[in-house]
């Protein structure tokens, strides 16, 4: 493999196969399984999202490569078990995209009809019924379990809303939010931590519903809040360091004043 030639997907597949080759491969790679690699797959997907949020196209290119490697890694392990190959993965996703876009790839009649409202869900429902055979599946069955909890909450609510199980406006959702907050406050004051955990989950779930009604991404909103907190706390540390101090040497009142200063500086900026 030349170091000057532009690399292709075939080169990546060859690298992955070499890493997993018995005897001559990488010992660490040879030890890995679907289960041990899965956390890395999730991590790489988050890093792609982070590069997009930071509007960093250089990082995005690199992170997309890392994510692609995860797909190749899983496909290589599946190939070793004679389950499927990378080519099967590509074949399957191309067929799915064509099948789910008859208004683009179908005959003239399908293209002229366009993307009718609800057609995507209809197609996906048909695919589920084919996979399940004669078994009736739930509306919620295709919402993946490993999704981040807030994202999964929104998707579950969206699926239920598609079949009419939804509040008609935002007002009753806010009413429910206030109800759940009161129940959580009551549980938090009591000795039963399991009850407090349950009520906190209910509160988060209804907050996700608020986000869905407003067409907000709760994960993106929380990531932004995390970044804002990190940025402002770093500023507190910088201001304290200028005084020869650390947070552990400071009082809550002093750090609170510096927090307000950091907020004020951001507004002016």
C-alpha positions as CSV (number, residue, x, y, z in Angstrom):
1,X,0.0,0.0,0.0
2,X,1.6,3.2,-1.2
3,X,1.9,6.1,1.3
4,X,1.3,8.7,-1.4
5,X,-1.8,7.2,-3.0
6,X,-5.2,8.4,-1.8
7,X,-6.6,5.7,0.4
8,X,-10.0,4.1,-0.3
9,X,-12.5,2.1,1.6
10,X,-10.8,-1.1,0.3
11,X,-7.6,0.1,2.1
12,X,-9.5,0.6,5.3
13,X,-11.0,-2.9,5.1
14,X,-7.6,-4.3,4.4
15,X,-6.1,-2.5,7.5
16,X,-8.9,-3.8,9.7
17,X,-8.5,-7.4,8.4
18,X,-4.8,-7.2,9.1
19,X,-5.4,-5.9,12.7
20,X,-7.6,-8.9,13.3
21,X,-5.5,-11.5,11.6
22,X,-4.6,-14.4,13.9
23,X,-0.9,-14.6,15.0
24,X,0.2,-11.5,13.0
25,X,-2.5,-9.1,14.1
26,X,-2.7,-6.6,16.9
27,X,-3.1,-8.4,20.3
28,X,-5.5,-5.7,21.6
29,X,-7.7,-5.8,18.5
30,X,-7.8,-9.6,18.5
31,X,-9.2,-9.5,22.0
32,X,-12.1,-7.3,21.2
33,X,-15.7,-8.3,20.8
34,X,-18.9,-6.6,19.7
35,X,-19.6,-5.9,23.4
36,X,-16.2,-4.3,24.1
37,X,-16.2,-2.2,21.0
38,X,-19.8,-0.9,21.4
39,X,-18.9,1.8,23.9
40,X,-16.2,3.1,21.5
41,X,-18.9,3.2,18.8
42,X,-21.1,5.4,21.0
43,X,-18.2,7.6,22.0
44,X,-17.2,8.2,18.4
45,X,-20.8,9.2,17.5
46,X,-20.8,11.7,20.3
47,X,-17.5,13.1,19.1
48,X,-19.0,13.6,15.6
49,X,-21.8,15.5,17.2
50,X,-19.4,17.6,19.3
51,X,-17.4,18.6,16.2
52,X,-20.6,19.6,14.5
53,X,-21.7,21.7,17.5
54,X,-18.3,23.4,17.5
55,X,-18.5,24.0,13.8
56,X,-15.1,22.5,13.4
57,X,-14.9,20.9,10.0
58,X,-11.3,19.7,10.4
59,X,-12.3,17.8,13.5
60,X,-15.5,16.6,11.8
61,X,-13.5,15.0,9.0
62,X,-11.3,13.1,11.5
63,X,-14.2,12.1,13.7
64,X,-16.2,10.8,10.8
65,X,-13.2,8.6,9.9
66,X,-13.2,7.3,13.5
67,X,-16.9,6.5,13.3
68,X,-16.4,4.8,9.9
69,X,-13.7,2.7,11.5
70,X,-16.3,1.5,14.0
71,X,-18.6,0.3,11.3
72,X,-15.7,-1.5,9.6
73,X,-14.6,-3.0,12.9
74,X,-18.0,-4.5,13.6
75,X,-18.4,-5.8,10.0
76,X,-14.9,-7.5,10.2
77,X,-15.9,-9.3,13.4
78,X,-19.2,-10.4,11.9
79,X,-17.4,-11.6,8.8
80,X,-15.1,-13.8,11.0
81,X,-18.3,-15.4,12.4
82,X,-19.7,-15.8,8.9
83,X,-22.7,-13.7,9.9
84,X,-22.3,-10.9,7.3
85,X,-19.7,-8.7,5.6
86,X,-19.1,-5.0,5.1
87,X,-20.5,-5.5,1.6
88,X,-23.7,-6.8,3.1
89,X,-23.9,-3.7,5.3
90,X,-23.5,-1.4,2.3
91,X,-26.0,-3.5,0.2
92,X,-28.6,-3.4,3.0
93,X,-28.4,0.4,3.6
94,X,-28.5,1.2,-0.1
95,X,-31.6,-1.0,-0.5
96,X,-33.2,0.6,2.5
97,X,-32.7,4.1,1.3
98,X,-34.1,3.3,-2.1
99,X,-37.0,1.5,-0.6
100,X,-37.8,4.4,1.8
101,X,-37.6,7.0,-1.0
102,X,-40.0,5.9,-3.7
103,X,-40.6,9.6,-4.5
104,X,-37.0,9.8,-5.6
105,X,-36.1,6.3,-6.9
106,X,-39.5,4.9,-7.8
107,X,-41.4,4.8,-11.1
108,X,-42.9,7.9,-12.6
109,X,-46.2,7.5,-10.7
110,X,-44.4,7.2,-7.3
111,X,-42.2,10.2,-8.1
112,X,-45.1,12.4,-9.1
113,X,-47.0,11.5,-5.9
114,X,-44.1,12.9,-3.8
115,X,-43.5,12.4,-0.1
116,X,-47.0,12.1,1.2
117,X,-47.6,12.9,4.8
118,X,-47.0,9.8,7.0
119,X,-45.5,7.7,4.2
120,X,-42.2,7.3,6.0
121,X,-43.9,5.7,9.0
122,X,-46.0,3.6,6.8
123,X,-42.9,2.2,5.0
124,X,-41.1,1.6,8.3
125,X,-44.2,-0.1,9.8
126,X,-44.2,-2.5,6.8
127,X,-40.5,-3.3,7.3
128,X,-41.2,-4.1,11.0
129,X,-44.1,-6.4,10.1
130,X,-41.9,-8.2,7.6
131,X,-39.1,-8.7,10.2
132,X,-41.6,-9.8,12.8
133,X,-43.6,-12.1,10.5
134,X,-47.1,-12.6,11.9
135,X,-46.2,-11.2,15.3
136,X,-47.8,-7.9,16.1
137,X,-45.2,-5.4,17.2
138,X,-45.7,-2.3,19.4
139,X,-45.5,1.2,18.0
140,X,-42.6,1.8,20.3
141,X,-40.6,-1.3,19.4
142,X,-38.1,0.3,17.0
143,X,-37.0,3.0,19.5
144,X,-33.5,1.7,20.4
145,X,-32.8,1.0,24.0
146,X,-29.1,2.2,24.0
147,X,-30.1,5.8,23.0
148,X,-29.3,8.5,25.6
149,X,-32.3,8.6,27.9
150,X,-33.5,12.1,27.0
151,X,-33.3,11.4,23.3
152,X,-35.1,8.1,23.8
153,X,-37.8,9.8,25.8
154,X,-38.5,12.3,23.0
155,X,-38.6,9.4,20.4
156,X,-41.0,7.4,22.5
157,X,-43.3,10.4,23.0
158,X,-43.1,11.2,19.2
159,X,-44.0,7.6,18.3
160,X,-47.0,7.7,20.7
161,X,-48.0,11.0,19.4
162,X,-48.1,9.6,15.9
163,X,-51.0,7.3,16.9
164,X,-52.8,10.1,18.8
165,X,-51.5,9.7,22.3
166,X,-50.4,13.3,22.9
167,X,-51.5,16.5,24.5
168,X,-53.0,18.9,21.9
169,X,-51.0,21.9,23.0
170,X,-48.1,22.9,25.2
171,X,-50.3,24.3,28.1
172,X,-51.3,20.9,29.6
173,X,-47.7,19.7,29.3
174,X,-46.6,22.7,31.4
175,X,-49.4,21.8,33.9
176,X,-48.0,18.2,34.0
177,X,-44.5,19.6,34.5
178,X,-45.6,21.6,37.5
179,X,-47.4,18.6,38.9
180,X,-44.3,16.4,38.5
181,X,-42.1,19.1,40.1
182,X,-44.4,19.2,43.2
183,X,-44.3,15.4,43.5
184,X,-40.5,15.4,43.2
185,X,-40.1,18.1,45.8
186,X,-42.3,16.1,48.2
187,X,-40.4,12.9,47.5
188,X,-37.0,14.6,47.8
189,X,-38.0,15.8,51.3
190,X,-38.7,12.2,52.4
191,X,-36.5,9.4,53.4
192,X,-37.2,7.1,50.4
193,X,-34.5,7.6,47.8
194,X,-36.1,5.2,45.4
195,X,-39.3,7.3,45.4
196,X,-37.2,10.4,44.8
197,X,-35.4,8.7,41.9
198,X,-38.8,7.7,40.4
199,X,-40.2,11.2,40.7
200,X,-37.1,12.7,39.3
201,X,-37.3,10.4,36.3
202,X,-41.0,11.5,35.8
203,X,-39.9,15.1,35.9
204,X,-37.2,14.6,33.3
205,X,-39.6,12.7,31.1
206,X,-42.1,15.5,31.1
207,X,-39.3,18.0,30.5
208,X,-38.4,16.0,27.4
209,X,-42.1,16.3,26.3
210,X,-41.9,20.0,26.7
211,X,-38.8,20.0,24.5
212,X,-40.6,17.8,21.9
213,X,-43.6,20.2,21.7
214,X,-41.2,23.1,21.2
215,X,-39.2,21.1,18.7
216,X,-36.0,21.5,20.8
217,X,-33.3,18.9,21.1
218,X,-33.0,18.3,24.9
219,X,-29.6,16.6,24.5
220,X,-28.2,19.6,22.6
221,X,-29.7,22.0,25.1
222,X,-28.1,20.1,28.0
223,X,-24.8,19.9,26.2
224,X,-24.9,23.7,25.7
225,X,-25.7,24.1,29.4
226,X,-22.7,21.9,30.3
227,X,-20.4,23.9,28.1
228,X,-21.7,27.2,29.6
229,X,-21.1,25.9,33.1
230,X,-17.6,24.6,32.2
231,X,-16.8,28.0,30.6
232,X,-17.9,30.0,33.5
233,X,-16.3,27.8,36.1
234,X,-13.0,28.0,34.2
235,X,-13.3,31.7,34.5
236,X,-13.8,31.5,38.2
237,X,-10.7,29.4,38.5
238,X,-8.8,31.9,36.4
239,X,-9.9,34.9,38.5
240,X,-9.0,33.0,41.7
241,X,-5.6,32.0,40.3
242,X,-4.9,35.7,39.7
243,X,-5.3,36.2,43.4
244,X,-3.0,33.2,44.2
245,X,-6.0,31.1,45.2
246,X,-7.9,27.9,44.2
247,X,-11.6,27.0,44.6
248,X,-10.8,25.0,47.7
249,X,-9.2,28.1,49.2
250,X,-12.3,30.2,48.5
251,X,-15.8,30.6,50.0
252,X,-19.1,29.9,48.2
253,X,-19.9,33.6,48.5
254,X,-16.7,34.6,46.8
255,X,-17.1,32.0,44.0
256,X,-20.7,33.1,43.6
257,X,-19.6,36.7,43.0
258,X,-17.0,35.6,40.5
259,X,-19.7,33.5,38.8
260,X,-21.8,36.6,38.4
261,X,-18.8,38.5,37.1
262,X,-18.2,35.7,34.5
263,X,-21.9,36.0,33.4
264,X,-21.6,39.8,33.1
265,X,-18.4,39.5,31.0
266,X,-20.1,37.1,28.6
267,X,-23.1,39.5,28.2
268,X,-20.7,42.4,27.4
269,X,-18.8,40.2,25.0
